[in-house]
């Protein structure tokens, strides 16, 4: 089934009021930490696998300047990481699998087309920064370094083998689209002139929703269809109204379109006068979405 371009009803804002502050876990002992790195509900990764992922996700060995060549290298590295995780059915690959698919089928064909963007440099920069953010957190996950909170939640959930894999996957997409994309928009120095190119990118990805859903089902046995419709179209918000999940923010997001909301957050992050408020709003929205995803999962929506 094809998913139409997302109208802002994606559900995002509705959970904010219900989100509680997470409490940090105590540090793991060395043996526990090693095991946590090697296994996420699939077969254990070998030391060679882990070493390879660490090397591939090390952005310090990438070209310094954002360019098509750098983006090509980032995509190739992520594809290799995805292959390792998928081979082991490691649940940290639940998000990587879909990201790799849209990079190959939607993002890179457009990036390589000289006529695709009004501003090719901006197109390369925003896509490179977005992928770089995930690679940085993958590197931290596999080296035992601190992971950013929005990705730490995804990686932690990936190791809870009783959790539904679709819920785990959607937590990754939430981190990517709600948090990282907004910051990538800001870092790429996006202007009003870049807005049409922004929508070209996100629309091309939306058209590949079937690729994400089918690939995740084939490899991990998880059906993302219901959650995608909830996340992008707001389907299922009515099921949350009686589950102690505030719907105000999610409904407002649904009204304006999720991609538009993320773009607005990116512009707000660029402005020193609004950056602090934007950071808080993005964090609340991310938490609200994760809570909504969890509630839907508990209700049998995944």
C-alpha positions in Angstrom: 0.0 0.0 0.0 1.2 3.5 -0.8 1.3 6.1 1.9 0.3 9.6 0.8 2.4 12.6 1.8 2.1 13.3 5.4 -0.3 15.9 6.5 0.8 17.3 9.8 -1.4 14.9 11.7 1.3 12.5 12.4 0.5 12.3 16.0 3.5 13.9 17.4 2.3 16.5 19.7 -0.4 14.6 21.5 1.8 12.8 24.0 3.8 15.6 25.5 1.8 16.2 28.6 1.9 12.6 29.5 5.7 12.1 29.3 7.7 11.6 32.4 11.4 12.3 32.9 13.6 9.2 32.4 15.9 8.2 35.2 19.4 7.3 34.3 20.5 3.7 34.9 23.6 2.9 36.9 26.7 2.1 34.8 27.2 -1.5 33.7 30.0 -3.6 35.0 32.6 -4.4 32.2 31.3 -7.9 31.5 27.8 -6.7 31.4 28.8 -3.8 29.1 30.6 -6.1 26.7 27.6 -8.4 26.5 25.2 -5.4 25.9 27.3 -4.3 23.0 27.5 -7.8 21.4 23.9 -8.8 21.6 20.5 -7.2 20.9 18.1 -10.1 20.8 19.7 -11.7 17.7 22.8 -13.9 17.5 25.8 -12.4 19.2 28.1 -10.2 17.1 31.7 -11.4 16.9 34.6 -9.2 18.0 35.4 -8.7 14.3 31.8 -7.6 13.6 32.0 -5.1 16.4 35.4 -3.8 15.3 34.1 -3.4 11.8 31.0 -1.4 12.9 33.2 0.8 15.1 35.5 1.5 12.2 32.7 2.1 9.7 30.8 4.5 12.1 33.9 6.6 12.9 33.2 9.9 11.2 36.7 11.2 11.9 37.9 9.2 9.0 35.4 10.8 6.6 36.2 13.8 4.3 35.8 17.0 6.3 33.7 19.0 3.9 30.0 18.1 3.2 29.8 17.0 -0.4 28.4 14.3 -2.6 31.6 12.3 -2.2 31.3 12.4 1.6 27.6 11.5 1.4 28.4 8.5 -0.9 30.9 7.3 1.6 28.6 7.7 4.6 25.8 5.8 2.8 28.2 3.0 1.8 29.4 2.7 5.4 25.9 2.6 6.7 24.9 -0.1 4.2 27.8 -2.3 5.4 26.8 -1.8 9.0 23.2 -2.7 8.2 24.4 -5.9 6.5 26.2 -7.0 9.7 23.2 -6.2 12.0 20.7 -7.8 9.7 22.8 -11.0 9.2 22.6 -11.5 13.0 19.0 -10.3 13.2 20.4 -7.8 15.7 17.5 -5.5 16.6 19.6 -2.5 16.4 19.2 -3.1 12.7 15.5 -2.5 12.8 15.9 1.2 12.0 19.1 0.8 9.9 17.3 -1.6 7.6 14.7 0.9 6.6 17.1 3.8 6.5 19.4 1.9 4.2 16.5 1.1 1.9 15.4 4.7 1.4 18.9 5.9 1.0 19.4 3.5 -1.9 16.0 3.8 -3.5 15.1 7.5 -2.9 17.8 9.7 -1.4 20.9 8.8 -3.4 19.3 8.7 -6.9 18.1 12.2 -6.2 21.4 13.3 -4.8 23.2 12.1 -7.9 20.9 13.9 -10.3 22.4 17.3 -11.1 18.9 18.7 -11.9 17.1 17.4 -8.8 17.8 20.4 -6.5 17.7 24.1 -6.8 20.7 24.1 -4.4 22.7 20.9 -4.7 25.2 21.9 -2.0 22.3 22.2 0.5 20.8 18.9 -0.6 24.1 17.1 0.0 24.7 18.9 3.3 21.4 18.2 5.0 21.4 14.5 4.0 25.0 14.1 5.1 24.4 15.8 8.4 21.3 13.7 9.1 23.1 10.4 8.4 26.2 11.6 10.3 24.1 12.0 13.4 23.0 8.4 13.4 26.5 7.2 12.6 27.9 9.1 15.6 25.4 7.4 17.9 26.0 4.0 16.4 29.7 4.6 17.1 29.0 5.5 20.7 26.7 2.5 21.1 29.4 0.0 19.9 32.3 1.7 21.8 30.5 2.1 25.1 30.6 5.9 24.9 27.6 8.1 25.9 24.8 8.0 23.4 22.4 10.9 22.9 19.2 10.4 24.9 16.9 10.0 21.9 19.1 7.2 20.5 19.8 5.7 23.9 16.1 5.0 24.2 16.1 3.2 20.9 19.2 1.1 21.6 17.9 0.2 25.1 14.6 -0.9 23.7 16.3 -3.0 21.0 17.7 -5.2 23.8 14.4 -5.8 25.4 13.5 -8.9 23.6 10.0 -9.1 24.9 9.2 -5.8 23.1 7.5 -5.9 19.8 10.0 -5.3 17.0 7.7 -2.8 15.3 7.7 -0.7 18.4 11.5 -0.8 18.5 11.7 0.2 14.8 9.4 3.1 15.2 11.4 4.5 18.1 14.3 4.7 15.8 12.3 6.5 13.1 11.0 8.9 15.8 14.6 9.7 16.9 15.6 10.2 13.3 12.6 12.3 12.0 11.6 14.2 15.1 15.0 15.1 16.5 17.9 14.5 14.1 16.1 15.9 11.0 15.3 19.2 12.8 18.9 19.6 13.9 20.1 18.7 10.4 17.9 21.4 8.9 19.4 23.9 11.3 23.0 22.8 10.8 22.7 22.9 7.0 21.9 26.6 7.3 18.6 26.1 5.6 16.9 29.2 4.1 13.5 29.8 2.7 15.0 29.2 -0.8 15.8 25.6 0.3 12.2 24.7 1.4 11.2 23.2 -2.0 14.3 21.0 -2.0 13.5 19.9 1.6 10.0 18.7 0.5 11.5 17.0 -2.6 13.7 14.9 -0.2 11.0 14.1 2.4 8.4 13.4 -0.3 10.7 11.0 -2.1 11.2 9.1 1.1 7.5 9.0 1.8 6.9 7.3 -1.5 9.2 4.5 -0.4 7.2 3.6 2.7 6.2 0.3 1.2 9.9 -0.6 0.9 10.5 0.1 4.6 7.4 -1.9 5.6 8.1 -4.9 3.4 11.8 -5.1 4.2 11.2 -5.0 8.0 8.5 -7.6 7.7 10.6 -9.9 5.6 13.7 -9.7 7.8 12.4 -9.2 11.3 8.8 -10.4 11.0 7.5 -7.0 12.1 4.6 -5.2 10.4 5.2 -1.5 10.5 2.1 -0.6 8.5 -0.3 0.3 11.4 2.4 2.4 13.1 3.4 4.2 9.9 -0.2 5.2 9.4 -0.4 6.4 12.9 2.9 8.2 12.8 2.4 9.9 9.4 -1.4 10.2 9.2 -2.6 10.2 12.8 -4.7 7.1 12.5 -5.4 5.7 15.9 -5.3 8.9 17.9 -8.8 8.2 19.1 -7.6 4.9 20.7 -5.2 7.0 22.9 -7.7 9.4 24.3 -8.7 7.1 27.2 -5.1 5.8 27.9 -3.7 8.7 29.9 -2.0 10.1 26.8 -2.5 13.8 26.2 -3.6 14.4 22.6 -3.2 18.2 22.3 0.3 18.2 20.8 -0.3 15.2 18.5 -3.4 16.7 17.1 -1.7 20.0 16.4 1.1 18.1 14.6 -1.5 16.2 12.6 -3.1 19.5 11.6 0.0 20.9 10.1 1.9 18.0 8.7 4.9 16.3 10.3 7.5 17.3 7.8 6.3 20.9 8.1 6.6 20.7 11.8 10.1 19.4 11.7 11.1 22.1 9.2 9.7 24.7 11.5 11.6 23.3 14.4 14.8 23.4 12.3 14.3 27.1 11.5 13.6 27.8 15.2 16.8 26.1 16.2 18.8 28.5 13.9 17.5 31.5 15.7 19.2 32.3 19.1 15.9 33.8 20.3 13.9 30.7 19.8 16.6 27.9 19.9 16.1 27.0 23.6 12.3 26.8 23.3 12.7 24.7 20.1 15.1 22.3 21.9 12.6 21.8 24.7 9.7 21.3 22.3 11.6 18.8 20.2 12.5 16.8 23.2 8.9 16.8 24.5 7.5 15.8 21.1 10.0 12.9 20.8 9.0 11.6 24.3 5.3 12.1 23.5 5.7 10.0 20.3 7.6 7.2 22.0 4.8 7.1 24.6 2.1 7.0 22.0 3.9 4.2 20.1 4.2 2.2 23.3 0.5 2.7 24.1 -0.5 1.7 20.6 1.7 -1.4 20.9 0.0 -2.3 24.2 -3.4 -1.8 22.6 -2.5 -4.3 19.9 -1.9 -1.6 17.2 1.5 -3.1 16.2 
